[in-house]
Structure formats: C-alpha cells, structure tokens
C-alpha cells in the first residue's frame, strides 16, 4: 500500500477528517475529533494505529514490522513499519480496528449519527 491508497482507505470511513495538527509532515486521520491513524507524509515510513492492548502485544510478537507506537501511548498504539512487505489486507484490518475502537468510545448518539452517513 502506498500513501495514496492509505489516505483513500482512511477517508472511506464515515465521519473521517484529515489534517496536520502537530506539524506539516504528520498527517492525522480523526473521527469526530478523535485520532485513529497517523503517518509522515514525507517518508510514509510508519503508520500509527490504535489497538486493543492485548492484541497490540500479540501483533508485535507475531510481526517484525509491528512495533510499539512511535510518539504514542505504547499500551494503546502500534506503529507499522512500511519499509517492510506489509500485506495490504493486514494494514486495512488494523486501520479498521483502530477506527472501530475510537468510534466505540464515542457517545451512543454520535455512533448512531455515524451509522447514518
């Protein structure tokens, strides 16, 4: 997956916005103001995704390209090293999981609004 495919996939979810809240290089994807993924637009070296803490550890043990979240809470975030051969279906699964984790923490009313989009 390249950065254009990554961006397109992240934007395919209901209610997603993109922006550069930290600096001019870090592209962040949010749902209702809550971040679920980020990457460096200049290098596309790492993709950060939110992850269930138990699953995060399992993924780090199973895949050499999954590491604790760079500049993130390492309990809840993983970084995927894009310089290795990361299967697209896995990256998409992890992005989807990240989006769902964030949506599940939103108020029920907001969740229903997203379902209608």
Steps between C-alpha positions, in 0.01 A plus 500: 500500500627845417408826669224579250331164560546546875340846489213381282431209732503715815264752340258223398363471855199710608575832669876499438699818467868551428741767604843603626444587868859436614723620215513519121612137458270300727172421326235406758165335440224559753141400552296759689822667614663180632813372328506145363800505266799713404803492272786719377406625153862555399629151576192277553737299715259421784123479535364542853177322593311463825481142624353295782785465754499118503482478122773765469747278684399194297551685171843626609603144581367357173614761249844661476346807334272577797662699782375700799341827391762759409434822696177341625371321809673168447228309683227609257684575176708302252718629220527302179833527320410557137849430369429128542254296297182569695206317343228747402227290658673512840554875488138553400384272781707694755380837373140374516554370853648834602204690358254267679683533832467878482136492387410256778615759757284777354158584648220270376329792327816577303541131409146498358572814300806333346296193406265722301778652288 
